[in-house]
Amino acid sequence: MDTLFDYLQWMGDFPIAATGLREADTLVLGLLSYFDLAPMFRDEDDTHTLRECLDLLEADQVKVMVNTKGQDYLGFLRLAAESERFGRLRMSHYIDVLLNDPPVQFAAVRFQDDTDLSFLVYRGTDQSLAGWEEDFMISFTRTRAQTQAQAYANAYVENGKRNYLIGHSKGGNEALFAAVNLRDSKWDAVEHVYILDGPGLCPEVLDMSGMIRVNAKATQIVPTFSIVGKLFAAKLDDTRIVQSSASGFQQHSLITWGIDHGKLAAAEENDPTSRWLNAAVDSWIGNVEQADRATLVNDLFESLAAGGADSLDDLAAGGLGGLEPVLKRMKSSSETTRKVLGELPKYAVKQTIENLRSKFTAGEPDGKPEPAAAAE
């Protein structure tokens, strides 16, 4: 199985306009959104090619907004910036908002070439606690990041251009939200929407009627082990499963997704363990009232911030000692939170029993094993 590094080396000499957009290109663009290029954008109207970020790389001024987990993200950025396929793309309308109270983590950038192609790319969750809190909040409310994603699309989807909305993880949820709520006058200008292992929309929170029009122009791509992308999973006809070089939760990282002869390395089905987790979490969420979800999220993130942490990196740096104020705060959390958290194992056990039952009864209407076929 090949990698996105291989893809950049094979296709790097060919502009997207010459070959057409490939699904692997959406993965590259999704990854590019995770680089903090704010030093290049001093003014709102600034426009730069991706290649210009090489100066920042040389000056060691590019920050990666996710845990790199040993992956060569900066090498990936260099390869993309040096290529003809991505290096000449113009970046504009770069926005990066992070607030703790109320929690908001939103980042997006627009890529354009010299033709009519335009890509609006939404960044997924970074290492901030605010970003992670918003991830949880989609289960009970419309988030500020979703609202900003909608405004971004309404502002920068242009009639007369072929516009693509692309997002990974939380960014995929934002791309979907923006597509569902985009003004009717601009919808015809949207060529396609790509949701890369991103959560869907909570039907208890949002009007889902807009999914009908989006379904005809949307593709959802998830790795074999998908948890984030199965939360309120969008019911899209065009849903793909891709292989990954990583295992378990690490498959969520785009940089690990596989390529096969220039296309996505397709897989037949999701990993059984991830399907079990998805079913258990869905069952649990389905039995928790929206108000209780809000209480749980509020208590959880107040506890995580109790030791002064603003990010996952802060929590990790605190080690076991940093957990003490978190655990102390959780012990004093509301009765609702303790009850809701305590019920999660029950749904995991219930799903395990259902899985075992389905294995033993599959193909056996009366629940009894069928007799072995006679040898020929």
PADREN-153903 format. One record per residue (C-alpha): residue number from 1; residue in three letters; x, z, y. Coordinates in pm, 1 decimal. Each point is the difference from the previous one (the first is absolute). Layout:
# residues N
{NUM, ALA, {X, Z, Y}}
...
# end
This chain:
# residues 376
{1, MET, {0.0, 0.0, 0.0}}
{2, ASP, {132.4, -97.0, 342.3}}
{3, THR, {-18.3, 194.4, 325.5}}
{4, LEU, {-95.3, -64.4, 360.0}}
{5, PHE, {374.1, -22.9, 73.9}}
{6, ASP, {14.1, -294.4, -240.9}}
{7, TYR, {-304.8, -153.2, 165.5}}
{8, LEU, {163.7, 16.6, 343.1}}
{9, GLN, {310.6, -168.7, -135.9}}
{10, TRP, {-199.5, -282.0, -164.8}}
{11, MET, {-253.8, -65.0, 275.5}}
{12, GLY, {196.6, 114.3, 302.8}}
{13, ASP, {89.9, -353.2, 114.2}}
{14, PHE, {-362.4, -117.3, 10.4}}
{15, PRO, {-231.4, 92.4, 290.6}}
{16, ILE, {-340.6, 132.8, -102.8}}
{17, ALA, {-168.4, -292.2, 177.5}}
{18, ALA, {186.4, -244.8, -227.0}}
{19, THR, {-110.2, 157.4, -328.1}}
{20, GLY, {-314.8, 188.2, 95.1}}
{21, LEU, {-34.2, 376.9, -15.8}}
{22, ARG, {73.0, 143.2, -344.1}}
{23, GLU, {-117.0, 334.3, -128.0}}
{24, ALA, {361.9, 115.5, -19.2}}
{25, ASP, {24.1, -67.6, 375.7}}
{26, THR, {-272.6, 257.2, 62.4}}
{27, LEU, {210.6, 258.4, -185.0}}
{28, VAL, {300.9, -83.6, 219.1}}
{29, LEU, {-206.3, 26.9, 318.2}}
{30, GLY, {-151.0, 327.6, -119.9}}
{31, LEU, {348.4, 140.2, -56.6}}
{32, LEU, {121.8, -116.1, 341.8}}
{33, SER, {-266.1, 215.8, 166.0}}
{34, TYR, {176.0, 314.9, -127.2}}
{35, PHE, {301.9, -45.6, 226.6}}
{36, ASP, {-2.8, 182.4, 332.5}}
{37, LEU, {92.9, -277.0, 242.3}}
{38, ALA, {-125.7, 182.1, 308.5}}
{39, PRO, {338.8, -31.2, 181.5}}
{40, MET, {-64.0, -376.4, 19.3}}
{41, PHE, {-338.3, 42.4, 168.8}}
{42, ARG, {43.7, 173.9, 333.4}}
{43, ASP, {-298.9, -171.9, 161.1}}
{44, GLU, {-342.6, -86.3, -135.5}}
{45, ASP, {54.4, -374.7, 41.7}}
{46, ASP, {342.2, -13.3, -169.6}}
{47, THR, {45.9, -267.1, -266.8}}
{48, HIS, {299.0, -24.1, -233.0}}
{49, THR, {90.4, -189.1, -313.5}}
{50, LEU, {62.6, 203.1, -310.5}}
{51, ARG, {357.2, -131.3, 6.2}}
{52, GLU, {64.0, 189.0, 321.9}}
{53, CYS, {-30.8, 328.5, -190.6}}
{54, LEU, {341.5, -74.5, -155.1}}
{55, ASP, {159.1, 143.4, 315.6}}
{56, LEU, {-185.5, 326.4, -61.9}}
{57, LEU, {116.8, -3.9, -361.0}}
{58, GLU, {361.4, -40.8, 107.3}}
{59, ALA, {-42.2, 292.5, 239.6}}
{60, ASP, {-158.3, 210.9, -276.5}}
{61, GLN, {-315.2, 40.2, 209.3}}
{62, VAL, {-265.1, -106.5, -252.2}}
{63, LYS, {-201.0, 277.2, -157.7}}
{64, VAL, {-195.2, -45.1, -324.9}}
{65, MET, {-336.3, 173.4, 23.5}}
{66, VAL, {-35.3, 81.7, -370.3}}
{67, ASN, {206.1, 184.5, -258.3}}
{68, THR, {241.9, -268.0, -118.8}}
{69, LYS, {52.3, 167.6, -341.5}}
{70, GLY, {331.0, -175.3, -56.9}}
{71, GLN, {-135.3, -346.3, 88.2}}
{72, ASP, {200.0, -223.0, 235.5}}
{73, TYR, {-261.4, -40.6, 273.3}}
{74, LEU, {254.1, -82.2, 270.8}}
{75, GLY, {156.1, -265.3, -222.7}}
{76, PHE, {-346.6, -145.3, -48.5}}
{77, LEU, {-57.0, -11.0, 376.0}}
{78, ARG, {333.1, -173.1, 53.5}}
{79, LEU, {-77.3, -262.8, -263.5}}
{80, ALA, {-342.9, -70.0, 149.7}}
{81, ALA, {133.6, -15.2, 357.2}}
{82, GLU, {277.9, -240.8, -95.3}}
{83, SER, {-240.1, -234.6, -181.0}}
{84, GLU, {-168.5, -302.3, 154.7}}
{85, ARG, {-328.6, 103.1, -159.6}}
{86, PHE, {-34.1, 331.0, 180.8}}
{87, GLY, {287.7, 24.0, 248.5}}
{88, ARG, {-157.4, -242.4, 246.0}}
{89, LEU, {-340.7, 166.7, -3.5}}
{90, ARG, {-86.0, 140.6, 341.9}}
{91, MET, {-109.0, 363.3, 14.4}}
{92, SER, {-233.0, 122.2, 271.0}}
{93, HIS, {-258.1, 269.3, 80.5}}
{94, TYR, {207.9, 259.9, -181.9}}
{95, ILE, {-178.1, 335.0, 5.5}}
{96, ASP, {98.0, 333.7, -151.1}}
{97, VAL, {-218.1, 303.6, 67.4}}
{98, LEU, {57.5, 347.2, -146.3}}
{99, LEU, {-194.9, 309.8, 105.3}}
{100, ASN, {-40.5, 330.6, -179.3}}
{101, ASP, {-315.9, 131.7, 166.0}}
{102, PRO, {-222.3, -182.6, -56.0}}
{103, PRO, {190.5, -167.3, -286.2}}
{104, VAL, {72.0, -367.0, 66.4}}
{105, GLN, {261.8, -218.6, -165.7}}
{106, PHE, {-41.9, -367.5, 76.6}}
{107, ALA, {253.3, -282.1, 14.1}}
{108, ALA, {-39.6, -376.1, 1.3}}
{109, VAL, {184.1, -315.0, 99.6}}
{110, ARG, {-93.1, -364.1, 36.1}}
{111, PHE, {218.5, -276.9, -147.4}}
{112, GLN, {-39.0, -363.3, 110.1}}
{113, ASP, {183.6, -322.3, -69.6}}
{114, ASP, {19.4, -321.0, 206.9}}
{115, THR, {-319.3, -135.2, -155.3}}
{116, ASP, {-344.0, 160.2, -9.6}}
{117, LEU, {89.5, 276.4, -246.9}}
{118, SER, {-55.0, 360.5, 107.0}}
{119, PHE, {44.4, 311.5, -214.2}}
{120, LEU, {-134.9, 339.4, 108.5}}
{121, VAL, {180.8, 256.4, -214.0}}
{122, TYR, {-100.5, 365.6, -22.1}}
{123, ARG, {255.8, 263.8, -102.4}}
{124, GLY, {-92.1, 243.6, -275.9}}
{125, THR, {52.9, 374.5, -0.4}}
{126, ASP, {335.1, 120.8, 128.7}}
{127, GLN, {156.4, 339.8, -68.6}}
{128, SER, {-207.3, 183.6, 262.1}}
{129, LEU, {-253.6, 265.5, -97.9}}
{130, ALA, {-236.3, -157.1, 254.0}}
{131, GLY, {8.9, -326.2, -194.3}}
{132, TRP, {-67.9, 171.1, -329.4}}
{133, GLU, {-281.0, 205.1, 149.9}}
{134, GLU, {-168.9, -318.7, 119.3}}
{135, ASP, {28.9, -137.9, -354.0}}
{136, PHE, {-206.7, 291.5, -125.7}}
{137, MET, {-242.0, -22.9, 292.1}}
{138, ILE, {-133.3, -342.0, -103.8}}
{139, SER, {-202.0, 185.8, -265.5}}
{140, PHE, {-224.4, 161.6, 258.3}}
{141, THR, {36.0, -171.3, 339.8}}
{142, ARG, {103.1, -308.0, 192.1}}
{143, THR, {360.8, 57.2, 107.2}}
{144, ARG, {160.9, -79.0, 332.0}}
{145, ALA, {250.0, -227.8, -174.0}}
{146, GLN, {-287.0, -205.3, -144.0}}
{147, THR, {-155.4, -29.7, 344.0}}
{148, GLN, {334.1, -110.7, 148.2}}
{149, ALA, {41.3, -255.7, -279.7}}
{150, GLN, {-339.6, -146.3, 87.6}}
{151, ALA, {89.5, -17.5, 368.8}}
{152, TYR, {335.7, -160.9, -84.3}}
{153, ALA, {-166.9, -275.3, -202.6}}
{154, ASN, {-266.4, -62.6, 263.9}}
{155, ALA, {275.3, -34.5, 259.5}}
{156, TYR, {246.2, -218.9, -188.8}}
{157, VAL, {-195.3, -212.4, -249.0}}
{158, GLU, {-4.0, -327.7, 192.2}}
{159, ASN, {-245.4, -283.6, -36.0}}
{160, GLY, {186.8, -323.2, -65.6}}
{161, LYS, {261.4, 174.1, -215.1}}
{162, ARG, {18.8, 76.6, -371.1}}
{163, ASN, {-4.3, 379.9, 8.9}}
{164, TYR, {91.2, 222.0, -293.6}}
{165, LEU, {-61.7, 374.6, -20.4}}
{166, ILE, {253.2, 175.2, -226.1}}
{167, GLY, {58.9, 363.8, -81.6}}
{168, HIS, {154.2, 220.7, -265.6}}
{169, SER, {-130.8, 344.2, -100.4}}
{170, LYS, {-169.7, 157.7, 302.2}}
{171, GLY, {69.5, -328.6, 179.9}}
{172, GLY, {-203.9, -180.1, -266.1}}
{173, ASN, {-292.6, 229.0, 71.6}}
{174, GLU, {38.9, -76.7, 370.6}}
{175, ALA, {14.6, -376.4, -62.0}}
{176, LEU, {-319.6, 24.7, -205.2}}
{177, PHE, {-172.7, 219.0, 260.6}}
{178, ALA, {99.5, -243.0, 276.2}}
{179, ALA, {-129.5, -296.9, -199.0}}
{180, VAL, {-332.9, 165.7, -77.9}}
{181, ASN, {-52.0, 93.1, 365.9}}
{182, LEU, {152.5, -304.4, 171.5}}
{183, ARG, {-216.3, -170.4, 260.4}}
{184, ASP, {-206.4, -283.7, -143.5}}
{185, SER, {143.0, -234.4, 265.1}}
{186, LYS, {347.9, 45.5, -148.5}}
{187, TRP, {-72.8, 17.0, -372.1}}
{188, ASP, {20.3, -377.6, -53.1}}
{189, ALA, {358.8, 12.3, 132.2}}
{190, VAL, {106.0, 235.4, -280.8}}
{191, GLU, {161.4, -198.2, -278.3}}
{192, HIS, {43.3, 284.5, -247.6}}
{193, VAL, {35.6, 376.6, -40.4}}
{194, TYR, {261.7, 153.7, -231.4}}
{195, ILE, {-41.3, 361.5, -112.7}}
{196, LEU, {317.4, 116.5, -174.8}}
{197, ASP, {-73.3, 312.5, -205.6}}
{198, GLY, {-211.7, 139.8, 279.7}}
{199, PRO, {-307.0, 224.9, -25.8}}
{200, GLY, {-343.9, -147.8, 49.4}}
{201, LEU, {-270.7, 129.7, 230.5}}
{202, CYS, {-206.2, 308.8, -73.4}}
{203, PRO, {-363.4, -115.4, -38.0}}
{204, GLU, {-128.4, 339.0, 115.0}}
{205, VAL, {177.4, -43.5, 331.6}}
{206, LEU, {-22.9, -369.2, 85.4}}
{207, ASP, {-250.8, -283.0, -13.6}}
{208, MET, {120.5, -217.2, -290.4}}
{209, SER, {-213.3, -307.2, 78.1}}
{210, GLY, {299.8, -170.6, 163.8}}
{211, MET, {175.6, -8.3, -339.9}}
{212, ILE, {-216.4, -298.5, -94.9}}
{213, ARG, {167.6, -234.0, 248.0}}
{214, VAL, {344.6, 155.0, -53.2}}
{215, ASN, {-15.2, -53.0, -378.5}}
{216, ALA, {21.4, -377.9, 45.7}}
{217, LYS, {325.1, 25.3, 195.9}}
{218, ALA, {180.1, 298.8, -149.3}}
{219, THR, {256.5, 68.3, -270.9}}
{220, GLN, {82.6, 343.9, -133.8}}
{221, ILE, {333.0, 50.7, -177.7}}
{222, VAL, {88.7, 319.3, -186.8}}
{223, PRO, {289.8, 96.2, -230.6}}
{224, THR, {-66.1, 94.0, -361.8}}
{225, PHE, {18.5, 370.5, 90.2}}
{226, SER, {-232.0, 18.9, 297.1}}
{227, ILE, {-146.0, 318.0, 144.1}}
{228, VAL, {-20.8, -59.5, 376.2}}
{229, GLY, {-144.2, -349.1, -41.0}}
{230, LYS, {-273.6, 124.1, -233.0}}
{231, LEU, {-137.6, 262.3, 239.0}}
{232, PHE, {-340.9, -133.0, 112.1}}
{233, ALA, {130.4, -326.4, -146.7}}
{234, ALA, {-138.1, -306.6, 174.8}}
{235, LYS, {-217.3, -208.9, -231.1}}
{236, LEU, {173.2, -330.5, 67.2}}
{237, ASP, {-32.3, -300.0, -229.8}}
{238, ASP, {364.4, -93.7, 56.2}}
{239, THR, {189.6, 305.8, -125.2}}
{240, ARG, {347.9, -41.1, -150.5}}
{241, ILE, {223.4, 236.3, -195.8}}
{242, VAL, {376.9, -32.3, 43.4}}
{243, GLN, {287.9, 134.3, -205.8}}
{244, SER, {249.7, 241.3, 152.9}}
{245, SER, {358.9, 97.5, -75.2}}
{246, ALA, {-88.6, 364.6, 66.6}}
{247, SER, {-202.4, 248.1, -200.8}}
{248, GLY, {-297.2, 220.0, 81.7}}
{249, PHE, {-76.7, 72.2, 364.6}}
{250, GLN, {318.4, -179.0, 110.4}}
{251, GLN, {-174.7, -329.8, -72.5}}
{252, HIS, {-187.6, 43.4, 326.8}}
{253, SER, {314.5, -118.5, 183.4}}
{254, LEU, {-22.9, -371.4, 79.7}}
{255, ILE, {372.9, -46.8, -41.0}}
{256, THR, {-36.4, 66.7, -375.4}}
{257, TRP, {-263.3, -269.6, -64.3}}
{258, GLY, {107.9, -282.9, -226.0}}
{259, ILE, {26.3, -374.4, 48.5}}
{260, ASP, {-22.7, -267.8, -269.2}}
{261, HIS, {115.7, -352.6, 93.1}}
{262, GLY, {-91.3, 53.8, 365.8}}
{263, LYS, {-339.9, 150.4, -76.2}}
{264, LEU, {-116.0, 354.9, -62.7}}
{265, ALA, {99.6, 129.8, -343.2}}
{266, ALA, {-354.9, 41.0, -128.2}}
{267, ALA, {-113.5, 276.2, -233.7}}
{268, GLU, {-311.7, 2.0, -217.3}}
{269, GLU, {-126.8, 349.5, 74.5}}
{270, ASN, {75.1, 328.7, 166.9}}
{271, ASP, {198.0, 275.1, -169.9}}
{272, PRO, {-224.2, 225.2, -217.3}}
{273, THR, {131.2, 317.8, 166.1}}
{274, SER, {-81.3, -128.6, 346.7}}
{275, ARG, {-348.9, -101.9, -117.5}}
{276, TRP, {-51.5, 354.6, -129.9}}
{277, LEU, {113.6, 148.8, 331.5}}
{278, ASN, {-219.8, -240.2, 195.2}}
{279, ALA, {-306.7, 94.1, -202.5}}
{280, ALA, {71.1, 374.2, 31.7}}
{281, VAL, {49.3, -19.4, 378.0}}
{282, ASP, {-309.2, -221.5, 44.7}}
{283, SER, {-208.0, 245.1, -203.2}}
{284, TRP, {132.8, 293.5, 203.6}}
{285, ILE, {-59.2, -167.4, 338.1}}
{286, GLY, {-347.0, -105.6, -110.4}}
{287, ASN, {-90.4, 364.6, -54.0}}
{288, VAL, {143.3, 131.7, 327.6}}
{289, GLU, {-219.8, -10.8, 311.2}}
{290, GLN, {142.3, -170.2, 310.5}}
{291, ALA, {-0.7, 326.9, 195.1}}
{292, ASP, {198.2, 169.0, -277.3}}
{293, ARG, {252.5, -287.2, 0.9}}
{294, ALA, {49.8, 56.1, 371.9}}
{295, THR, {52.2, 374.0, -50.1}}
{296, LEU, {248.8, -63.1, -281.3}}
{297, VAL, {206.8, -249.1, 202.4}}
{298, ASN, {4.1, 225.4, 305.3}}
{299, ASP, {111.1, 302.6, -203.8}}
{300, LEU, {259.1, -198.4, -195.0}}
{301, PHE, {176.3, -148.6, 301.2}}
{302, GLU, {-17.4, 317.4, 205.5}}
{303, SER, {177.0, 164.0, -292.3}}
{304, LEU, {264.9, -271.8, -22.5}}
{305, ALA, {69.8, 34.5, 371.8}}
{306, ALA, {12.5, 380.3, -20.8}}
{307, GLY, {377.5, -3.9, -34.3}}
{308, GLY, {46.1, -227.2, 301.0}}
{309, ALA, {28.5, -327.0, -195.1}}
{310, ASP, {-109.3, -329.1, 157.6}}
{311, SER, {104.6, -229.2, -284.5}}
{312, LEU, {61.2, -18.7, -372.9}}
{313, ASP, {371.9, 0.9, 76.8}}
{314, ASP, {-43.1, 334.4, 179.9}}
{315, LEU, {-179.0, 144.4, -303.0}}
{316, ALA, {270.4, -124.7, -235.6}}
{317, ALA, {276.6, 135.9, 223.6}}
{318, GLY, {-165.0, 341.6, -4.8}}
{319, GLY, {34.7, 20.6, -378.7}}
{320, LEU, {-158.3, 290.5, -185.0}}
{321, GLY, {41.5, 224.6, 303.2}}
{322, GLY, {-213.4, -234.8, 204.7}}
{323, LEU, {-281.3, 28.8, -251.5}}
{324, GLU, {-53.9, 370.1, 65.3}}
{325, PRO, {-204.3, -38.5, 322.5}}
{326, VAL, {-187.6, -294.9, -155.7}}
{327, LEU, {-105.7, 202.7, -304.7}}
{328, LYS, {-83.9, 302.0, 215.2}}
{329, ARG, {-224.1, -216.2, 219.0}}
{330, MET, {-168.8, -160.3, -304.6}}
{331, LYS, {-80.3, 343.7, -143.4}}
{332, SER, {-193.3, 79.2, 317.8}}
{333, SER, {-182.2, -335.3, 6.7}}
{334, SER, {-376.2, -21.8, -15.5}}
{335, GLU, {-201.7, 79.1, -310.9}}
{336, THR, {-118.0, -362.2, 6.7}}
{337, THR, {355.6, -131.0, -28.9}}
{338, ARG, {89.8, 233.5, -284.0}}
{339, LYS, {-316.9, -99.6, -185.1}}
{340, VAL, {49.7, -376.1, 53.5}}
{341, LEU, {365.0, 10.5, -108.3}}
{342, GLY, {-88.7, 213.7, -299.7}}
{343, GLU, {-246.4, -261.2, -125.4}}
{344, LEU, {256.3, -283.1, -17.5}}
{345, PRO, {142.5, 103.5, -341.1}}
{346, LYS, {-354.7, 4.3, -138.9}}
{347, TYR, {-47.4, -368.4, 78.7}}
{348, ALA, {342.4, -84.7, -141.5}}
{349, VAL, {-94.7, 170.0, -329.2}}
{350, LYS, {-339.0, -170.8, 2.9}}
{351, GLN, {164.8, -339.5, 42.6}}
{352, THR, {245.1, 72.7, -283.1}}
{353, ILE, {-288.8, 78.9, -234.8}}
{354, GLU, {-184.0, -316.1, 103.4}}
{355, ASN, {311.5, -209.1, -59.0}}
{356, LEU, {48.1, 146.2, -346.5}}
{357, ARG, {-365.7, -51.7, -82.7}}
{358, SER, {13.5, -365.5, 107.8}}
{359, LYS, {307.2, -61.5, -218.1}}
{360, PHE, {-165.8, 140.6, -309.6}}
{361, THR, {-335.9, -170.3, 54.5}}
{362, ALA, {110.3, -339.7, 129.7}}
{363, GLY, {-157.6, -269.5, -209.9}}
{364, GLU, {-190.5, 259.1, -206.6}}
{365, PRO, {-365.1, 16.9, 113.3}}
{366, ASP, {-84.7, 301.9, -217.6}}
{367, GLY, {318.3, 183.3, 88.7}}
{368, LYS, {135.3, -20.8, -358.3}}
{369, PRO, {313.3, -186.6, -104.0}}
{370, GLU, {-66.9, -343.1, -144.8}}
{371, PRO, {117.9, -58.1, -359.8}}
{372, ALA, {327.2, -184.2, -33.6}}
{373, ALA, {-34.3, -371.2, -68.8}}
{374, ALA, {81.8, -107.1, -353.8}}
{375, ALA, {330.4, -179.1, -42.2}}
{376, GLU, {-31.4, -375.5, -53.7}}
# end
